[in-house]
Amino acid sequence: METLAGICKADPELLLEMPFQVVDLTNADDQAKGVQWWEELTTRGGEGMVVKPLEFIRKGRKGLAQPAVKVRGREYLRIIYGPEYTILENLTRLKSRGLGAKRSLALRELALGIEALERFVHKKPLRRVHECVLGVFALESEPVDPRL
């Protein structure tokens, strides 16, 4: 993120530097600072944040970990789910949604992206790189609830 911020500073009219925080999830004080940062961000009208592991590719107990998770703010979620989404029965319904398809899609897109980078770095023909890119586009055409 620091490298990307440096690139953005080279032409701030073209590229927008994004604020970020590194949070040690094993440290309660660090967790509290992360939550406070997110609350301030969303209170000022921000949509939310994207949470990613420090490692580019992270393996968990069940294999590859999801590459990123969007954490939306309360007001953004009102736009998506309606003004009364915080009522207990609505929250219960929202929490019971199956997210497996969305997680699977994210992991398949990550795998295709990594494969495209591998092919590019190894100077494979451009059409072979494009196969992966088109694969991501094809995955995006699968019907998955966009509100997830």
N, CA, C and O atoms as a GROMACS GRO file, in nm:
protein
  592
    1MET      N    1   0.083  -0.119   0.000
    1MET     CA    2   0.000   0.000   0.000
    1MET      C    3   0.088   0.126   0.000
    1MET      O    4   0.053   0.226  -0.062
    2GLU      N    5   0.200   0.120   0.069
    2GLU     CA    6   0.291   0.235   0.071
    2GLU      C    7   0.350   0.259  -0.068
    2GLU      O    8   0.366   0.373  -0.111
    3THR      N    9   0.383   0.151  -0.138
    3THR     CA   10   0.435   0.164  -0.274
    3THR      C   11   0.331   0.226  -0.365
    3THR      O   12   0.362   0.316  -0.443
    4LEU      N   13   0.208   0.179  -0.355
    4LEU     CA   14   0.100   0.236  -0.436
    4LEU      C   15   0.075   0.382  -0.402
    4LEU      O   16   0.049   0.463  -0.490
    5ALA      N   17   0.083   0.416  -0.273
    5ALA     CA   18   0.066   0.556  -0.233
    5ALA      C   19   0.173   0.644  -0.296
    5ALA      O   20   0.145   0.755  -0.340
    6GLY      N   21   0.296   0.594  -0.300
    6GLY     CA   22   0.405   0.669  -0.364
    6GLY      C   23   0.380   0.691  -0.511
    6GLY      O   24   0.408   0.799  -0.563
    7ILE      N   25   0.328   0.590  -0.580
    7ILE     CA   26   0.296   0.603  -0.722
    7ILE      C   27   0.185   0.706  -0.740
    7ILE      O   28   0.190   0.788  -0.833
    8CYS      N   29   0.086   0.703  -0.653
    8CYS     CA   30  -0.026   0.799  -0.663
    8CYS      C   31   0.021   0.942  -0.643
    8CYS      O   32  -0.031   1.034  -0.706
    9LYS      N   33   0.117   0.961  -0.556
    9LYS     CA   34   0.168   1.096  -0.531
    9LYS      C   35   0.239   1.155  -0.653
    9LYS      O   36   0.251   1.277  -0.664
   10ALA      N   37   0.284   1.069  -0.745
   10ALA     CA   38   0.351   1.118  -0.866
   10ALA      C   39   0.254   1.197  -0.954
   10ALA      O   40   0.297   1.289  -1.024
   11ASP      N   41   0.127   1.164  -0.951
   11ASP     CA   42   0.027   1.236  -1.031
   11ASP      C   43  -0.108   1.230  -0.960
   11ASP      O   44  -0.195   1.152  -1.000
   12PRO      N   45  -0.127   1.312  -0.855
   12PRO     CA   46  -0.250   1.306  -0.776
   12PRO      C   47  -0.377   1.346  -0.852
   12PRO      O   48  -0.487   1.318  -0.806
   13GLU      N   49  -0.362   1.410  -0.968
   13GLU     CA   50  -0.481   1.442  -1.047
   13GLU      C   51  -0.530   1.320  -1.123
   13GLU      O   52  -0.648   1.312  -1.158
   14LEU      N   53  -0.441   1.226  -1.149
   14LEU     CA   54  -0.476   1.105  -1.222
   14LEU      C   55  -0.506   0.989  -1.128
   14LEU      O   56  -0.597   0.910  -1.153
   15LEU      N   57  -0.429   0.978  -1.020
   15LEU     CA   58  -0.441   0.864  -0.929
   15LEU      C   59  -0.477   0.911  -0.789
   15LEU      O   60  -0.425   1.012  -0.741
   16LEU      N   61  -0.566   0.839  -0.724
   16LEU     CA   62  -0.613   0.875  -0.590
   16LEU      C   63  -0.550   0.782  -0.487
   16LEU      O   64  -0.570   0.661  -0.491
   17GLU      N   65  -0.476   0.840  -0.395
   17GLU     CA   66  -0.417   0.763  -0.285
   17GLU      C   67  -0.528   0.725  -0.188
   17GLU      O   68  -0.608   0.810  -0.149
   18MET      N   69  -0.532   0.599  -0.149
   18MET     CA   70  -0.635   0.551  -0.058
   18MET      C   71  -0.579   0.539   0.083
   18MET      O   72  -0.470   0.485   0.102
   19PRO      N   73  -0.653   0.589   0.181
   19PRO     CA   74  -0.606   0.570   0.320
   19PRO      C   75  -0.614   0.422   0.357
   19PRO      O   76  -0.700   0.349   0.307
   20PHE      N   77  -0.525   0.380   0.445
   20PHE     CA   78  -0.527   0.241   0.488
   20PHE      C   79  -0.474   0.229   0.630
   20PHE      O   80  -0.406   0.318   0.681
   21GLN      N   81  -0.506   0.120   0.692
   21GLN     CA   82  -0.459   0.088   0.826
   21GLN      C   83  -0.411  -0.056   0.826
   21GLN      O   84  -0.469  -0.141   0.758
   22VAL      N   85  -0.306  -0.084   0.900
   22VAL     CA   86  -0.264  -0.221   0.924
   22VAL      C   87  -0.305  -0.253   1.068
   22VAL      O   88  -0.268  -0.182   1.161
   23VAL      N   89  -0.381  -0.361   1.083
   23VAL     CA   90  -0.435  -0.397   1.214
   23VAL      C   91  -0.386  -0.536   1.252
   23VAL      O   92  -0.403  -0.632   1.177
   24ASP      N   93  -0.324  -0.546   1.368
   24ASP     CA   94  -0.283  -0.674   1.423
   24ASP      C   95  -0.404  -0.734   1.494
   24ASP      O   96  -0.444  -0.687   1.601
   25LEU      N   97  -0.462  -0.837   1.435
   25LEU     CA   98  -0.584  -0.895   1.490
   25LEU      C   99  -0.563  -0.970   1.620
   25LEU      O  100  -0.660  -1.008   1.686
   26THR      N  101  -0.438  -0.992   1.659
   26THR     CA  102  -0.410  -1.058   1.787
   26THR      C  103  -0.394  -0.956   1.900
   26THR      O  104  -0.371  -0.995   2.014
   27ASN      N  105  -0.406  -0.827   1.868
   27ASN     CA  106  -0.386  -0.721   1.966
   27ASN      C  107  -0.517  -0.644   1.984
   27ASN      O  108  -0.566  -0.582   1.889
   28ALA      N  109  -0.574  -0.647   2.105
   28ALA     CA  110  -0.703  -0.583   2.131
   28ALA      C  111  -0.699  -0.432   2.106
   28ALA      O  112  -0.795  -0.376   2.052
   29ASP      N  113  -0.591  -0.366   2.145
   29ASP     CA  114  -0.580  -0.221   2.123
   29ASP      C  115  -0.578  -0.190   1.974
   29ASP      O  116  -0.642  -0.095   1.930
   30ASP      N  117  -0.504  -0.270   1.897
   30ASP     CA  118  -0.498  -0.252   1.752
   30ASP      C  119  -0.636  -0.274   1.689
   30ASP      O  120  -0.676  -0.201   1.599
   31GLN      N  121  -0.706  -0.376   1.737
   31GLN     CA  122  -0.842  -0.401   1.687
   31GLN      C  123  -0.932  -0.281   1.713
   31GLN      O  124  -1.007  -0.239   1.625
   32ALA      N  125  -0.925  -0.226   1.833
   32ALA     CA  126  -1.008  -0.110   1.868
   32ALA      C  127  -0.975   0.009   1.780
   32ALA      O  128  -1.066   0.081   1.738
   33LYS      N  129  -0.848   0.031   1.750
   33LYS     CA  130  -0.808   0.140   1.662
   33LYS      C  131  -0.863   0.118   1.521
   33LYS      O  132  -0.906   0.213   1.455
   34GLY      N  133  -0.861  -0.005   1.475
   34GLY     CA  134  -0.916  -0.038   1.343
   34GLY      C  135  -1.065  -0.012   1.336
   34GLY      O  136  -1.115   0.042   1.238
   35VAL      N  137  -1.136  -0.052   1.440
   35VAL     CA  138  -1.281  -0.029   1.445
   35VAL      C  139  -1.311   0.120   1.448
   35VAL      O  140  -1.400   0.168   1.378
   36GLN      N  141  -1.236   0.194   1.530
   36GLN     CA  142  -1.256   0.339   1.539
   36GLN      C  143  -1.231   0.406   1.404
   36GLN      O  144  -1.307   0.494   1.364
   37TRP      N  145  -1.126   0.364   1.334
   37TRP     CA  146  -1.095   0.418   1.201
   37TRP      C  147  -1.211   0.393   1.106
   37TRP      O  148  -1.252   0.483   1.032
   38TRP      N  149  -1.263   0.270   1.106
   38TRP     CA  150  -1.376   0.235   1.018
   38TRP      C  151  -1.500   0.318   1.054
   38TRP      O  152  -1.569   0.368   0.965
   39GLU      N  153  -1.529   0.333   1.183
   39GLU     CA  154  -1.645   0.412   1.226
   39GLU      C  155  -1.632   0.557   1.182
   39GLU      O  156  -1.730   0.616   1.135
   40GLU      N  157  -1.515   0.615   1.197
   40GLU     CA  158  -1.493   0.754   1.154
   40GLU      C  159  -1.507   0.766   1.003
   40GLU      O  160  -1.569   0.860   0.953
   41LEU      N  161  -1.452   0.670   0.931
   41LEU     CA  162  -1.460   0.670   0.785
   41LEU      C  163  -1.605   0.665   0.738
   41LEU      O  164  -1.645   0.744   0.652
   42THR      N  165  -1.684   0.575   0.793
   42THR     CA  166  -1.823   0.559   0.749
   42THR      C  167  -1.912   0.672   0.802
   42THR      O  168  -2.011   0.707   0.738
   43THR      N  169  -1.879   0.728   0.917
   43THR     CA  170  -1.957   0.841   0.970
   43THR      C  171  -1.942   0.963   0.880
   43THR      O  172  -2.035   1.042   0.865
   44ARG      N  173  -1.822   0.978   0.818
   44ARG     CA  174  -1.797   1.089   0.726
   44ARG      C  175  -1.858   1.064   0.588
   44ARG      O  176  -1.842   1.146   0.498
   45GLY      N  177  -1.928   0.951   0.570
   45GLY     CA  178  -1.993   0.924   0.442
   45GLY      C  179  -1.923   0.821   0.356
   45GLY      O  180  -1.968   0.793   0.245
   46GLY      N  181  -1.814   0.765   0.405
   46GLY     CA  182  -1.745   0.661   0.329
   46GLY      C  183  -1.830   0.534   0.320
   46GLY      O  184  -1.904   0.502   0.413
   47GLU      N  185  -1.819   0.463   0.208
   47GLU     CA  186  -1.896   0.340   0.190
   47GLU      C  187  -1.854   0.231   0.287
   47GLU      O  188  -1.937   0.152   0.330
   48GLY      N  189  -1.728   0.227   0.320
   48GLY     CA  190  -1.676   0.122   0.406
   48GLY      C  191  -1.530   0.099   0.373
   48GLY      O  192  -1.460   0.191   0.330
   49MET      N  193  -1.485  -0.024   0.393
   49MET     CA  194  -1.345  -0.055   0.367
   49MET      C  195  -1.333  -0.196   0.312
   49MET      O  196  -1.428  -0.275   0.316
   50VAL      N  197  -1.216  -0.226   0.262
   50VAL     CA  198  -1.185  -0.360   0.214
   50VAL      C  199  -1.078  -0.416   0.307
   50VAL      O  200  -0.973  -0.354   0.328
   51VAL      N  201  -1.105  -0.532   0.363
   51VAL     CA  202  -1.011  -0.597   0.454
   51VAL      C  203  -0.939  -0.707   0.378
   51VAL      O  204  -1.001  -0.792   0.314
   52LYS      N  205  -0.805  -0.704   0.386
   52LYS     CA  206  -0.722  -0.801   0.314
   52LYS      C  207  -0.616  -0.854   0.409
   52LYS      O  208  -0.573  -0.784   0.501
   53PRO      N  209  -0.574  -0.978   0.387
   53PRO     CA  210  -0.460  -1.028   0.465
   53PRO      C  211  -0.332  -0.959   0.418
   53PRO      O  212  -0.326  -0.910   0.305
   54LEU      N  213  -0.231  -0.955   0.503
   54LEU     CA  214  -0.104  -0.894   0.463
   54LEU      C  215  -0.040  -0.970   0.348
   54LEU      O  216   0.019  -0.909   0.259
   55GLU      N  217  -0.050  -1.103   0.350
   55GLU     CA  218   0.007  -1.183   0.243
   55GLU      C  219  -0.079  -1.170   0.119
   55GLU      O  220  -0.202  -1.165   0.128
   56PHE      N  221  -0.015  -1.164   0.002
   56PHE     CA  222  -0.091  -1.154  -0.123
   56PHE      C  223  -0.179  -1.277  -0.141
   56PHE      O  224  -0.295  -1.267  -0.182
   57ILE      N  225  -0.122  -1.394  -0.111
   57ILE     CA  226  -0.198  -1.518  -0.115
   57ILE      C  227  -0.191  -1.580   0.023
   57ILE      O  228  -0.083  -1.614   0.072
   58ARG      N  229  -0.304  -1.595   0.084
   58ARG     CA  230  -0.311  -1.645   0.222
   58ARG      C  231  -0.381  -1.780   0.223
   58ARG      O  232  -0.489  -1.794   0.166
   59LYS      N  233  -0.321  -1.878   0.286
   59LYS     CA  234  -0.384  -2.009   0.300
   59LYS      C  235  -0.434  -2.024   0.443
   59LYS      O  236  -0.363  -1.994   0.539
   60GLY      N  237  -0.557  -2.071   0.454
   60GLY     CA  238  -0.616  -2.096   0.584
   60GLY      C  239  -0.633  -2.245   0.607
   60GLY      O  240  -0.572  -2.326   0.537
   61ARG      N  241  -0.714  -2.280   0.705
   61ARG     CA  242  -0.737  -2.421   0.738
   61ARG      C  243  -0.798  -2.499   0.622
   61ARG      O  244  -0.772  -2.618   0.607
   62LYS      N  245  -0.879  -2.432   0.542
   62LYS     CA  246  -0.952  -2.500   0.434
   62LYS      C  247  -0.896  -2.468   0.296
   62LYS      O  248  -0.966  -2.485   0.196
   63GLY      N  249  -0.773  -2.422   0.288
   63GLY     CA  250  -0.714  -2.388   0.159
   63GLY      C  251  -0.697  -2.237   0.146
   63GLY      O  252  -0.674  -2.168   0.244
   64LEU      N  253  -0.710  -2.187   0.023
   64LEU     CA  254  -0.693  -2.044  -0.001
   64LEU      C  255  -0.797  -1.964   0.077
   64LEU      O  256  -0.915  -1.998   0.081
   65ALA      N  257  -0.750  -1.857   0.140
   65ALA     CA  258  -0.840  -1.766   0.210
   65ALA      C  259  -0.897  -1.667   0.110
   65ALA      O  260  -0.833  -1.636   0.009
   66GLN      N  261  -1.016  -1.618   0.138
   66GLN     CA  262  -1.075  -1.518   0.051
   66GLN      C  263  -0.980  -1.399   0.043
   66GLN      O  264  -0.930  -1.354   0.146
   67PRO      N  265  -0.954  -1.347  -0.079
   67PRO     CA  266  -0.853  -1.243  -0.094
   67PRO      C  267  -0.891  -1.108  -0.032
   67PRO      O  268  -0.802  -1.030   0.000
   68ALA      N  269  -1.018  -1.081  -0.014
   68ALA     CA  270  -1.061  -0.953   0.043
   68ALA      C  271  -1.208  -0.964   0.084
   68ALA      O  272  -1.283  -1.043   0.028
   69VAL      N  273  -1.246  -0.882   0.181
   69VAL     CA  274  -1.385  -0.876   0.227
   69VAL      C  275  -1.424  -0.729   0.237
   69VAL      O  276  -1.353  -0.650   0.299
   70LYS      N  277  -1.536  -0.693   0.176
   70LYS     CA  278  -1.586  -0.556   0.189
   70LYS      C  279  -1.662  -0.544   0.322
   70LYS      O  280  -1.746  -0.628   0.354
   71VAL      N  281  -1.630  -0.440   0.397
   71VAL     CA  282  -1.699  -0.412   0.523
   71VAL      C  283  -1.768  -0.278   0.505
   71VAL      O  284  -1.706  -0.172   0.518
   72ARG      N  285  -1.896  -0.284   0.477
   72ARG     CA  286  -1.973  -0.162   0.446
   72ARG      C  287  -2.019  -0.093   0.573
   72ARG      O  288  -2.034  -0.155   0.678
   73GLY      N  289  -2.042   0.038   0.560
   73GLY     CA  290  -2.094   0.117   0.670
   73GLY      C  291  -2.246   0.109   0.677
   73GLY      O  292  -2.312   0.069   0.581
   74ARG      N  293  -2.299   0.148   0.790
   74ARG     CA  294  -2.443   0.140   0.818
   74ARG      C  295  -2.526   0.216   0.714
   74ARG      O  296  -2.626   0.163   0.666
   75GLU      N  297  -2.486   0.338   0.679
   75GLU     CA  298  -2.566   0.417   0.586
   75GLU      C  299  -2.562   0.360   0.444
   75GLU      O  300  -2.662   0.364   0.373
   76TYR      N  301  -2.448   0.307   0.404
   76TYR     CA  302  -2.442   0.242   0.273
   76TYR      C  303  -2.535   0.121   0.271
   76TYR      O  304  -2.605   0.098   0.172
   77LEU      N  305  -2.536   0.045   0.379
   77LEU     CA  306  -2.622  -0.074   0.384
   77LEU      C  307  -2.771  -0.036   0.383
   77LEU      O  308  -2.854  -0.113   0.334
   78ARG      N  309  -2.804   0.080   0.436
   78ARG     CA  310  -2.944   0.125   0.427
   78ARG      C  311  -2.986   0.145   0.282
   78ARG      O  312  -3.099   0.114   0.245
   79ILE      N  313  -2.895   0.197   0.201
   79ILE     CA  314  -2.926   0.216   0.059
   79ILE      C  315  -2.951   0.081  -0.008
   79ILE      O  316  -3.042   0.068  -0.089
   80ILE      N  317  -2.870  -0.018   0.026
   80ILE     CA  318  -2.878  -0.150  -0.037
   80ILE      C  319  -2.998  -0.230   0.015
   80ILE      O  320  -3.073  -0.286  -0.065
   81TYR      N  321  -3.016  -0.236   0.148
   81TYR     CA  322  -3.116  -0.325   0.207
   81TYR      C  323  -3.243  -0.255   0.254
   81TYR      O  324  -3.337  -0.321   0.299
   82GLY      N  325  -3.247  -0.124   0.246
   82GLY     CA  326  -3.366  -0.052   0.287
   82GLY      C  327  -3.347   0.016   0.422
   82GLY      O  328  -3.258  -0.021   0.498
   83PRO      N  329  -3.431   0.115   0.451
   83PRO     CA  330  -3.414   0.196   0.572
   83PRO      C  331  -3.433   0.119   0.702
   83PRO      O  332  -3.385   0.162   0.806
   84GLU      N  333  -3.502   0.005   0.696
   84GLU     CA  334  -3.529  -0.069   0.820
   84GLU      C  335  -3.448  -0.198   0.831
   84GLU      O  336  -3.490  -0.292   0.898
   85TYR      N  337  -3.333  -0.201   0.764
   85TYR     CA  338  -3.256  -0.326   0.766
   85TYR      C  339  -3.204  -0.360   0.905
   85TYR      O  340  -3.172  -0.476   0.929
   86THR      N  341  -3.194  -0.264   0.997
   86THR     CA  342  -3.141  -0.291   1.131
   86THR      C  343  -3.245  -0.350   1.227
   86THR      O  344  -3.211  -0.384   1.340
   87ILE      N  345  -3.370  -0.363   1.184
   87ILE     CA  346  -3.470  -0.429   1.268
   87ILE      C  347  -3.428  -0.575   1.283
   87ILE      O  348  -3.381  -0.638   1.188
   88LEU      N  349  -3.444  -0.630   1.403
   88LEU     CA  350  -3.393  -0.762   1.436
   88LEU      C  351  -3.432  -0.869   1.334
   88LEU      O  352  -3.347  -0.947   1.292
   89GLU      N  353  -3.559  -0.874   1.293
   89GLU     CA  354  -3.600  -0.978   1.198
   89GLU      C  355  -3.530  -0.963   1.063
   89GLU      O  356  -3.500  -1.063   0.998
   90ASN      N  357  -3.504  -0.840   1.020
   90ASN     CA  358  -3.432  -0.818   0.895
   90ASN      C  359  -3.286  -0.859   0.908
   90ASN      O  360  -3.230  -0.920   0.816
   91LEU      N  361  -3.223  -0.826   1.021
   91LEU     CA  362  -3.084  -0.865   1.042
   91LEU      C  363  -3.071  -1.018   1.048
   91LEU      O  364  -2.975  -1.074   0.995
   92THR      N  365  -3.168  -1.084   1.111
   92THR     CA  366  -3.166  -1.230   1.118
   92THR      C  367  -3.174  -1.290   0.978
   92THR      O  368  -3.102  -1.384   0.946
   93ARG      N  369  -3.261  -1.236   0.896
   93ARG     CA  370  -3.275  -1.285   0.758
   93ARG      C  371  -3.146  -1.261   0.680
   93ARG      O  372  -3.101  -1.349   0.607
   94LEU      N  373  -3.088  -1.143   0.694
   94LEU     CA  374  -2.965  -1.111   0.620
   94LEU      C  375  -2.848  -1.199   0.664
   94LEU      O  376  -2.767  -1.240   0.582
   95LYS      N  377  -2.840  -1.228   0.794
   95LYS     CA  378  -2.730  -1.311   0.845
   95LYS      C  379  -2.741  -1.456   0.798
   95LYS      O  380  -2.641  -1.528   0.797
   96SER      N  381  -2.860  -1.499   0.760
   96SER     CA  382  -2.879  -1.640   0.723
   96SER      C  383  -2.853  -1.666   0.574
   96SER      O  384  -2.865  -1.779   0.528
   97ARG      N  385  -2.817  -1.562   0.499
   97ARG     CA  386  -2.791  -1.581   0.356
   97ARG      C  387  -2.669  -1.670   0.336
   97ARG      O  388  -2.574  -1.665   0.414
   98GLY      N  389  -2.674  -1.751   0.231
   98GLY     CA  390  -2.559  -1.834   0.198
   98GLY      C  391  -2.457  -1.753   0.120
   98GLY      O  392  -2.489  -1.699   0.014
   99LEU      N  393  -2.336  -1.745   0.169
   99LEU     CA  394  -2.231  -1.667   0.104
   99LEU      C  395  -2.131  -1.755   0.031
   99LEU      O  396  -2.033  -1.706  -0.025
  100GLY      N  397  -2.155  -1.886   0.031
  100GLY     CA  398  -2.060  -1.979  -0.031
  100GLY      C  399  -2.035  -1.950  -0.178
  100GLY      O  400  -1.921  -1.957  -0.224
  101ALA      N  401  -2.140  -1.917  -0.253
  101ALA     CA  402  -2.123  -1.891  -0.397
  101ALA      C  403  -2.037  -1.767  -0.419
  101ALA      O  404  -1.952  -1.766  -0.508
  102LYS      N  405  -2.058  -1.664  -0.340
  102LYS     CA  406  -1.980  -1.541  -0.353
  102LYS      C  407  -1.833  -1.566  -0.316
  102LYS      O  408  -1.743  -1.517  -0.384
  103ARG      N  409  -1.810  -1.642  -0.209
  103ARG     CA  410  -1.673  -1.674  -0.169
  103ARG      C  411  -1.603  -1.756  -0.276
  103ARG      O  412  -1.487  -1.730  -0.310
  104SER      N  413  -1.673  -1.854  -0.329
  104SER     CA  414  -1.617  -1.939  -0.433
  104SER      C  415  -1.580  -1.857  -0.556
  104SER      O  416  -1.475  -1.878  -0.615
  105LEU      N  417  -1.667  -1.764  -0.593
  105LEU     CA  418  -1.642  -1.677  -0.708
  105LEU      C  419  -1.515  -1.595  -0.685
  105LEU      O  420  -1.432  -1.583  -0.775
  106ALA      N  421  -1.499  -1.538  -0.566
  106ALA     CA  422  -1.381  -1.457  -0.535
  106ALA      C  423  -1.254  -1.540  -0.546
  106ALA      O  424  -1.153  -1.493  -0.598
  107LEU      N  425  -1.258  -1.663  -0.498
  107LEU     CA  426  -1.139  -1.748  -0.503
  107LEU      C  427  -1.106  -1.791  -0.646
  107LEU      O  428  -0.988  -1.797  -0.683
  108ARG      N  429  -1.208  -1.819  -0.727
  108ARG     CA  430  -1.183  -1.855  -0.866
  108ARG      C  431  -1.127  -1.736  -0.944
  108ARG      O  432  -1.038  -1.753  -1.028
  109GLU      N  433  -1.178  -1.616  -0.917
  109GLU     CA  434  -1.124  -1.497  -0.983
  109GLU      C  435  -0.980  -1.472  -0.941
  109GLU      O  436  -0.896  -1.434  -1.023
  110LEU      N  437  -0.949  -1.493  -0.813
  110LEU     CA  438  -0.812  -1.478  -0.765
  110LEU      C  439  -0.720  -1.576  -0.838
  110LEU      O  440  -0.613  -1.538  -0.885
  111ALA      N  441  -0.762  -1.701  -0.848
  111ALA     CA  442  -0.680  -1.803  -0.915
  111ALA      C  443  -0.654  -1.766  -1.061
  111ALA      O  444  -0.542  -1.781  -1.110
  112LEU      N  445  -0.756  -1.718  -1.130
  112LEU     CA  446  -0.738  -1.677  -1.269
  112LEU      C  447  -0.646  -1.556  -1.281
  112LEU      O  448  -0.565  -1.548  -1.374
  113GLY      N  449  -0.658  -1.463  -1.188
  113GLY     CA  450  -0.571  -1.346  -1.189
  113GLY      C  451  -0.425  -1.383  -1.168
  113GLY      O  452  -0.336  -1.330  -1.234
  114ILE      N  453  -0.400  -1.474  -1.074
  114ILE     CA  454  -0.264  -1.520  -1.049
  114ILE      C  455  -0.210  -1.593  -1.171
  114ILE      O  456  -0.094  -1.573  -1.209
  115GLU      N  457  -0.292  -1.676  -1.232
  115GLU     CA  458  -0.249  -1.748  -1.352
  115GLU      C  459  -0.216  -1.650  -1.465
  115GLU      O  460  -0.118  -1.669  -1.537
  116ALA      N  461  -0.297  -1.546  -1.481
  116ALA     CA  462  -0.269  -1.445  -1.584
  116ALA      C  463  -0.135  -1.378  -1.558
  116ALA      O  464  -0.056  -1.358  -1.651
  117LEU      N  465  -0.108  -1.342  -1.432
  117LEU     CA  466   0.021  -1.280  -1.398
  117LEU      C  467   0.137  -1.376  -1.425
  117LEU      O  468   0.241  -1.335  -1.477
  118GLU      N  469   0.119  -1.502  -1.389
  118GLU     CA  470   0.225  -1.602  -1.415
  118GLU      C  471   0.254  -1.612  -1.564
  118GLU      O  472   0.370  -1.612  -1.606
  119ARG      N  473   0.150  -1.620  -1.643
  119ARG     CA  474   0.168  -1.631  -1.788
  119ARG      C  475   0.237  -1.506  -1.844
  119ARG      O  476   0.324  -1.517  -1.931
  120PHE      N  477   0.199  -1.390  -1.795
  120PHE     CA  478   0.258  -1.265  -1.842
  120PHE      C  479   0.407  -1.258  -1.806
  120PHE      O  480   0.491  -1.225  -1.890
  121VAL      N  481   0.439  -1.290  -1.680
  121VAL     CA  482   0.578  -1.284  -1.633
  121VAL      C  483   0.666  -1.383  -1.708
  121VAL      O  484   0.783  -1.356  -1.733
  122HIS      N  485   0.609  -1.498  -1.743
  122HIS     CA  486   0.686  -1.600  -1.815
  122HIS      C  487   0.681  -1.579  -1.967
  122HIS      O  488   0.717  -1.667  -2.045
  123LYS      N  489   0.635  -1.460  -2.006
  123LYS     CA  490   0.633  -1.419  -2.147
  123LYS      C  491   0.557  -1.515  -2.239
  123LYS      O  492   0.597  -1.541  -2.352
  124LYS      N  493   0.447  -1.567  -2.186
  124LYS     CA  494   0.360  -1.651  -2.268
  124LYS      C  495   0.292  -1.561  -2.371
  124LYS      O  496   0.285  -1.439  -2.351
  125PRO      N  497   0.243  -1.616  -2.480
  125PRO     CA  498   0.172  -1.533  -2.579
  125PRO      C  499   0.056  -1.458  -2.512
  125PRO      O  500  -0.010  -1.509  -2.423
  126LEU      N  501   0.035  -1.337  -2.559
  126LEU     CA  502  -0.068  -1.251  -2.499
  126LEU      C  503  -0.205  -1.317  -2.500
  126LEU      O  504  -0.284  -1.296  -2.409
  127ARG      N  505  -0.234  -1.395  -2.603
  127ARG     CA  506  -0.364  -1.463  -2.608
  127ARG      C  507  -0.382  -1.557  -2.490
  127ARG      O  508  -0.494  -1.579  -2.444
  128ARG      N  509  -0.270  -1.615  -2.439
  128ARG     CA  510  -0.278  -1.705  -2.323
  128ARG      C  511  -0.309  -1.626  -2.196
  128ARG      O  512  -0.380  -1.674  -2.108
  129VAL      N  513  -0.256  -1.504  -2.187
  129VAL     CA  514  -0.288  -1.417  -2.074
  129VAL      C  515  -0.435  -1.377  -2.083
  129VAL      O  516  -0.507  -1.377  -1.982
  130HIS      N  517  -0.479  -1.343  -2.203
  130HIS     CA  518  -0.617  -1.299  -2.223
  130HIS      C  519  -0.717  -1.409  -2.192
  130HIS      O  520  -0.831  -1.379  -2.156
  131GLU      N  521  -0.678  -1.535  -2.206
  131GLU     CA  522  -0.768  -1.645  -2.171
  131GLU      C  523  -0.813  -1.633  -2.025
  131GLU      O  524  -0.930  -1.651  -1.993
  132CYS      N  525  -0.718  -1.602  -1.939
  132CYS     CA  526  -0.749  -1.587  -1.797
  132CYS      C  527  -0.838  -1.465  -1.772
  132CYS      O  528  -0.934  -1.472  -1.695
  133VAL      N  529  -0.806  -1.356  -1.838
  133VAL     CA  530  -0.885  -1.233  -1.821
  133VAL      C  531  -1.028  -1.257  -1.866
  133VAL      O  532  -1.123  -1.217  -1.798
  134LEU      N  533  -1.043  -1.322  -1.980
  134LEU     CA  534  -1.178  -1.353  -2.029
  134LEU      C  535  -1.249  -1.451  -1.936
  134LEU      O  536  -1.371  -1.446  -1.922
  135GLY      N  537  -1.172  -1.538  -1.872
  135GLY     CA  538  -1.231  -1.629  -1.773
  135GLY      C  539  -1.291  -1.552  -1.656
  135GLY      O  540  -1.398  -1.586  -1.607
  136VAL      N  541  -1.222  -1.446  -1.611
  136VAL     CA  542  -1.275  -1.362  -1.502
  136VAL      C  543  -1.404  -1.295  -1.548
  136VAL      O  544  -1.502  -1.290  -1.474
  137PHE      N  545  -1.403  -1.242  -1.672
  137PHE     CA  546  -1.525  -1.179  -1.725
  137PHE      C  547  -1.640  -1.279  -1.730
  137PHE      O  548  -1.753  -1.245  -1.696
  138ALA      N  549  -1.610  -1.402  -1.771
  138ALA     CA  550  -1.714  -1.505  -1.777
  138ALA      C  551  -1.769  -1.534  -1.638
  138ALA      O  552  -1.890  -1.551  -1.621
  139LEU      N  553  -1.681  -1.541  -1.538
  139LEU     CA  554  -1.727  -1.564  -1.401
  139LEU      C  555  -1.817  -1.451  -1.353
  139LEU      O  556  -1.915  -1.474  -1.282
  140GLU      N  557  -1.784  -1.329  -1.393
  140GLU     CA  558  -1.864  -1.213  -1.351
  140GLU      C  559  -2.004  -1.217  -1.412
  140GLU      O  560  -2.095  -1.150  -1.362
  141SER      N  561  -2.023  -1.294  -1.517
  141SER     CA  562  -2.155  -1.302  -1.579
  141SER      C  563  -2.245  -1.404  -1.510
  141SER      O  564  -2.364  -1.412  -1.540
  142GLU      N  565  -2.189  -1.482  -1.415
  142GLU     CA  566  -2.270  -1.577  -1.340
  142GLU      C  567  -2.362  -1.501  -1.245
  142GLU      O  568  -2.320  -1.402  -1.185
  143PRO      N  569  -2.486  -1.547  -1.232
  143PRO     CA  570  -2.578  -1.476  -1.143
  143PRO      C  571  -2.546  -1.500  -0.995
  143PRO      O  572  -2.565  -1.610  -0.943
  144VAL      N  573  -2.496  -1.395  -0.929
  144VAL     CA  574  -2.472  -1.396  -0.786
  144VAL      C  575  -2.531  -1.268  -0.733
  144VAL      O  576  -2.515  -1.162  -0.794
  145ASP      N  577  -2.598  -1.275  -0.619
  145ASP     CA  578  -2.662  -1.157  -0.561
  145ASP      C  579  -2.558  -1.046  -0.544
  145ASP      O  580  -2.467  -1.061  -0.462
  146PRO      N  581  -2.567  -0.936  -0.617
  146PRO     CA  582  -2.467  -0.829  -0.611
  146PRO      C  583  -2.464  -0.756  -0.477
  146PRO      O  584  -2.369  -0.684  -0.447
  147ARG      N  585  -2.567  -0.774  -0.397
  147ARG     CA  586  -2.571  -0.705  -0.268
  147ARG      C  587  -2.484  -0.773  -0.164
  147ARG      O  588  -2.461  -0.715  -0.058
  148LEU      N  589  -2.436  -0.894  -0.191
  148LEU     CA  590  -2.356  -0.965  -0.092
  148LEU      C  591  -2.221  -0.901  -0.076
  148LEU      O  592  -2.140  -0.947   0.004
   0.00000   0.00000   0.00000
